[in-house]
């Protein structure tokens, strides 16, 4: 059974930083590309970032490019999202996603507010 458990969200002031983590189990993590996606209040799901299975190739939505960094540790089955220079419009529930199956975790809330 695919399990994805996100953590690391919270309340942060504009300009601050957070690091999200996602613990993966139930599948061969190191063979799968992974996504971070988010859903802001009242809006649909938005793709944020992608990393290939080996970690050597990454992609970002224009809205987060230059501020967010996706990474992974295949030895630990962990996915990360370092978020810097956070803006109020980054407020959302953040999910890690296995694109191959569309599986997502329960999400972690990120709130950017002064």
C-alpha positions as CSV (number, residue, x, y, z in Angstrom):
1,X,0.0,0.0,0.0
2,X,1.4,3.4,-1.0
3,X,1.8,5.7,2.0
4,X,2.9,9.3,1.8
5,X,3.1,11.3,5.0
6,X,3.9,15.0,4.8
7,X,5.2,17.1,7.7
8,X,6.9,20.5,8.4
9,X,4.1,22.9,7.7
10,X,3.1,25.8,10.0
11,X,2.6,29.5,10.4
12,X,5.4,31.7,9.1
13,X,5.8,35.4,8.4
14,X,6.2,36.7,4.9
15,X,9.8,36.4,3.8
16,X,10.3,33.4,6.1
17,X,11.3,29.8,5.4
18,X,9.9,26.3,5.9
19,X,11.1,22.9,5.0
20,X,8.5,20.3,4.2
21,X,9.2,16.6,4.4
22,X,7.4,13.6,2.9
23,X,8.0,10.0,4.2
24,X,7.2,7.4,1.5
25,X,6.6,3.7,1.9
26,X,4.8,0.9,0.1
27,X,6.5,1.3,-3.3
28,X,10.0,1.5,-4.8
29,X,10.6,5.2,-4.0
30,X,13.9,5.4,-5.7
31,X,12.3,4.3,-9.0
32,X,9.7,7.0,-9.0
33,X,9.6,10.7,-10.0
34,X,7.8,12.7,-7.3
35,X,5.8,15.9,-7.2
36,X,4.9,18.5,-4.7
37,X,1.4,20.0,-5.3
38,X,-0.6,22.5,-3.3
39,X,-4.2,23.6,-2.8
40,X,-5.0,27.1,-1.7
41,X,-8.2,27.9,0.1
42,X,-11.1,27.8,-2.4
43,X,-8.8,26.9,-5.3
44,X,-7.9,23.8,-7.3
45,X,-4.8,21.7,-7.0
46,X,-1.7,23.4,-8.3
47,X,1.5,21.6,-9.3
48,X,4.5,23.1,-7.6
49,X,7.6,21.0,-8.4
50,X,8.8,17.7,-9.8
51,X,12.0,15.7,-9.2
52,X,13.1,12.7,-11.2
53,X,13.8,9.3,-9.7
54,X,17.5,9.9,-9.2
55,X,17.2,13.5,-8.1
56,X,19.3,15.0,-10.8
57,X,16.5,16.8,-12.7
58,X,14.0,19.2,-11.2
59,X,11.2,21.4,-12.4
60,X,9.3,24.3,-10.8
61,X,6.2,26.3,-11.4
62,X,6.9,29.8,-12.4
63,X,5.3,31.0,-9.2
64,X,7.9,29.3,-7.0
65,X,11.0,29.3,-9.2
66,X,14.0,30.7,-7.5
67,X,12.4,30.4,-4.0
68,X,11.6,26.7,-3.6
69,X,14.0,23.8,-3.9
70,X,12.9,20.2,-4.2
71,X,15.2,17.3,-3.1
72,X,15.1,13.7,-2.1
73,X,17.0,11.1,-0.2
74,X,16.5,7.8,-1.8
75,X,18.3,5.9,1.0
76,X,15.7,7.2,3.5
77,X,12.7,7.2,1.2
78,X,12.3,10.9,1.9
79,X,11.2,13.9,-0.3
80,X,11.7,17.5,0.7
81,X,10.7,21.0,-0.3
82,X,12.7,23.9,1.0
83,X,10.6,27.0,0.8
84,X,12.3,30.4,1.1
85,X,11.1,34.0,0.7
86,X,7.5,32.8,1.4
87,X,4.6,35.0,0.3
88,X,1.0,35.1,1.5
89,X,0.0,33.6,-1.8
90,X,2.0,30.5,-0.9
91,X,-0.6,29.7,1.8
92,X,-2.0,26.3,1.0
93,X,-2.1,22.7,1.9
94,X,1.0,21.0,0.5
95,X,1.0,17.4,-0.7
96,X,3.7,15.1,-2.0
97,X,2.4,13.1,-4.9
98,X,3.5,10.0,-6.7
99,X,2.6,10.9,-10.3
100,X,2.6,7.3,-11.5
101,X,-0.5,6.4,-9.4
102,X,-1.7,9.9,-8.4
103,X,-1.3,9.0,-4.8
104,X,-1.0,11.8,-2.3
105,X,-0.6,12.1,1.4
106,X,-2.9,13.9,3.9
107,X,-1.1,17.1,3.3
108,X,0.5,19.7,5.6
109,X,-0.8,23.2,6.1
110,X,1.4,26.2,5.3
111,X,0.2,29.6,6.3
112,X,2.1,32.7,5.4
113,X,0.8,35.7,7.4
114,X,2.0,38.6,9.5
